[in-house]
């Protein structure tokens, strides 16, 4: 996309070292980084009163919004499909502006960033050091913060026809917990995700599971071929595995017959997934959990059995106070705040969890 520069403006390319990208982001083309996962972000500190961001949005479903935080004030911009330039200048103030743009939603859309347009005299200033602590979350829509802004529906089903309006990863328990612990977050979360292909709710009718997508950047067929993630780029201290809530579809195998062949196979596959994570992260502490979203406790029993049988002292099982019975709908921001406090407290109490 050729960017429209007015007199007195200049382009900040995405390769500028003053920009900080955080999250599992595709950088095969460093001039056009690919954002698909919630909570992935770009950060900058700048002077001047002009700020425009050029991006190309790939729309799949829901309304798509870009998360924006300028000097602590959060807002959202409705995105169109395709190439666009978004003017954020009205959010700036005199002096230094702290800017964070982030992915509010999961793979209902993806975008590439082409750069920022600023005043010709604008300065990009150094950012504070990255957090030394690192946490990664593998989960579903709850981990992504879907429908988290619908505070009027706490402990209730989701509002009908929400169409992505209330989804905000900033309010997810994952990002709230990371902020409580001052940890950098990679949030590998997708609405409807289950462990195995053919189950859950993500990308029907065949359905794609976490075992087929956990090691990818692009894992969503409508956005093109799958692309692998280079695990050497980033290593977490703690990994949260929040899978097991969508696995009841199409058959609630664990609740119907805990000892069935299908149930035993699920436990074996969950064990295999933990083994795959351990291969990538030999030293990480892995915290297995579900959430307060309503589900049969047999799934938590299955997770506990797998952890015990693994014999791995760095794999832990965590249950929230309202685990599996807190709400029939998605978790709202205030509910996620309670979850985040409990989860952060559990992780912080693990001896040596932040040691490299």
N, C-alpha and C positions, 0 to 999 in steps of 0.2 A: 504494500500500500504506500503510495506517495503521500507524504504528510504535508498538509497545508501550513506553511510557516509564514506568518505576517512579519512586516518590518519590525525589528527590535525583538525578535524571538529566535531561539535556537533549540536544537533537538538534543535531548539526552538519550543516547542509545542504551539498550538494555544491557550492554556489556560494560557500561561505566562502573568502575569499582566502587563508586559512592552509593550504588544501589545494593540493597541486601535482599536476596531471594531466600525464602524459608519454606520448606515443605518438599514433598516429593514432586518435583517439577521437571518436565522434560526440557533438556538443554542441548539436544542434538544440534539444533540451530540456535546458537547463543544469542543471535540478534532477535529471535522470536520465541522466547521460552513459552512452554506449553503448560497451562494450569488446568488440572482436572479434579484434584482432590480438595475437599473442604479444608479450611484453615491455612492453605498455602497462600503466601503473601509476598509483597515487595514493599520495602521500607526505604524512606529517604528523609533527610533533613535539608531544608533549603531556605533561601531568602528569595525575595521578589513576590509579586502579586499575580503572577500568571502560572497556571498549572493545568495542562491538558494531557490526557492519556490516550494513546492510540492503541486500539486492540481490534482483534477479529474474533467475534463470538460464534461458536458452533452451538446451535440450539437443538435440543432433542425434545424436551417436554418441560412443563411448568413455565411460569414466568421466570426470567433469569435476572438476577440483580448483582451488581458489583458492590462489595462492602468497602466503605471508605471511613477512615478515622483520621481527622486532622486536628491536631492539638487537643486530643482527648475527646472530641465531639464526633459521634458516630452517625453516619447516614448511609443511604443505599441509593444506587442509581439503576434504574430499569434499563436493561440492555436490549438492543435490537439484534437481529440476526445479521451476521456478516461484519464487514469492516466499518469502523466508526471512530470518531474522535470525541471524547467526553471532556467538557470544560468543567474543571473543579475550582476555578479561580475564585468564585464567590465564597469559598470556604476558607480562604487564606486570610491572614492578618499581617500587619506590619511586623518586621523583625524576622525571627526564625520560626519556620513552620515544620512541625513533625508530622509526617504523612505515612499512613499505612493503608495500602490497598490489599484486600483479601478476598478469597473465594468463599462466599457465603453458603454455597450449595454444593451438592455432590455432582455426579456426572450427568445430571439433567442438562448440563451444558459444560462446555470447555472453552477456554479462550487462549489465544496467543497475544502477548504484549509486544508492541512494536517500538515503544519508547515514550518519552515525556517531552512536552513542549513547555519551555519556561522562558522568562525574560532573558534577553541576551546578557544582561549584567547579573543575573541570578547566580548565587554560589550554592554548591552542594557541599554540605558540611559533614564531618565525620560522625558516624553513628556510635552509640555506646557499644561496648563489646558484646558479642553474642553471649547468651546464657551458657554457662559451663555444663549445665545439666541437660540431658536429652531424653525425651520420651516418645515412644511410637505407640499408636493405637490402631488395632485392626477391629473394625466393627461395622455396624449397619447404620440405619437412618438416625438412631438415637445418638450414636457417636458423632454423626455429622451435624447434629443440631436441627434436624428437620422439624418444622412447626414449633420451634422453641419460643418464638415471640408471642404466641397465642396465650398470654397470661390469663385471659378471661376464661380459659378452658382447663385450668389446673385440675388434675385428677378426673378428667372427663375425656370422652372421645374427641377426636380432632374435629374442628369445624368443617362442615361439608364445603367442597369446592375451594379449599384454601389455595390451590394452584401455585404453591411455592411462596406465597406472599409472606408467610410468617417464618420461613426457614432462615436461620442465622447461625452459622458455625461458631461465631464469637461467643454465643450463649451455650454451646454444647458443654456437657460435663467434661469432655476431653480437654477443651481449650481452657475452661475455667480451672480445672485441676492443674494444668500445666502452668498457668499464671500463678496459682497459689504456691507452687513449688519453684517458681522462677526457672522453668525448664522450657527448652525449645521443643516444639511439637511437630511430628509428622502424623497426620490423621488419615489413615488408609480406610476410609469409611464410605459406604455406599448404601443407599436405601434399599431394603429388601434382601440384603446379602445373607446367605447361609453358608455353611461349610462346604457342602458338596454340590457339584453340578446336578441339575435336575430337581433341586429343592429350593425353598425360599421363594422370593418374589422378584428377584432382579433379572431383567431381560428375558421375559417369557416369550414364547412358550417353552423353550428349551431350558432356560435358566442357567446362569453362570454363578458358580460358587467361589468362595474365598480361595480354595485350593488352586483354582485356575487363574486367579487374578492378583494374589498377594505380592507377587514379585514383578509386577508390571508398572509402567507409567500409564500408557494408554492400554486399557483392558476392555474398552467399550467398543464393540464392532461398528456402530454407526459412525464413529470418529476415525475409522481407518484401521490398519493392521495393528496388532498388539506390539508394544515396544517394551523391552526389558528395562528394569531398574538396575543401576549399577550400585550394589550394596557397599562397595568400597568408598562411596562418596560420603556416607553418613552412618554412624553407629550409635544406637541408643543405649542408655544405661538401663532403662526399664521399658518393657514392652507389655502393653495391656491387650489381651485377647478377649474381646467382647462379642463372641459369636455363640449362637445357640438358641436365639429367640425366634428366628424365622424358619428354623429347620423343621418345624412342625408341619410345614406345607410341602407336598400335598397330603401327607399322612403324619399324624402326631405319634411317630413310632415309639418314642421313649415313654410316653404316657400310656399308650395302649398295651405295650408288651416290652418291658425293660430288657428282657432276655431274648428277644427275637433276633433272628439273623441280621435283620436290618439295623437293629439297635446296637448289636455288637460290632457291626461294620462301621457305624457312625463313630463309636468310641475308638475303634482302631484308626480311623481317618483323622480324628481329632488328635490322637497321639502322634500320628505321622506329621500333622501340621506343626505341632510343638517341636518335633524333631527337625523339621526343615528350618524353623526359626532358630533353633539351637545351633544348627550348622552355620548359619549366617552370623549369629551373635553368641559366641562361646561363653562370654562373661555376663551377659545381660540377665537381669532378674525378669522373669515372665510372670505376669499377674493375670490369671484366668478368672473371668467373671461374666455375668450377664448384666441386666439392669433392673430397674424398678418397674419396667413395662411388664404387664401381666403375662405370665407364661407358667407352664406346669413345672413344679420343682424337680421332676424326674430329670430334666435337662441339667440342672445344677448337680444332682446326684451323679450323673454320668461324668460330668467334668471333674468332680471330686475323685471319682474312681480312677480316671485316667491319670490325674496328677499323682495320686498315691502310688499307682503301679509304675510310674515313670522312674521313681527313685532319684529324681533330680531335685536337690535341695534348693535350687534357684528358681523353681517353679512353684507358684503360690496360688491359693484359691481364696478369692475375696467375695464376700456377700454383703450387699448393702442392707441397712436396717429394714428397708421396705422391699427387699429383693423379690421381684416377680409379682408383687401385689400392690405397688404404689399407684398405678394408673392404668386405665384401659387405652389411653391415647399416647401420643408422643410426649416426651418430657419437656416441660416448659422451662424457661430460663431459671426461674426461682427454684423449681424442683431439681434442675441440674446443678444449681449452686450447692444444695444439700449433698447431692451425690459427689460433687467435686471435693467437698470438704472431707467426706468420709474416705474417698479413694486416696486423696493426697495424704491424709493421716496414715492410712495403711502403708502406702509406699514409703513415706518418710521414716516409718518405724522399722523398715527392713535394714538390718545391719549392713553397712558398706554398699548400699544400693547405688551411690553416685561415684563409686571408685572406678577409674578407667582400667 
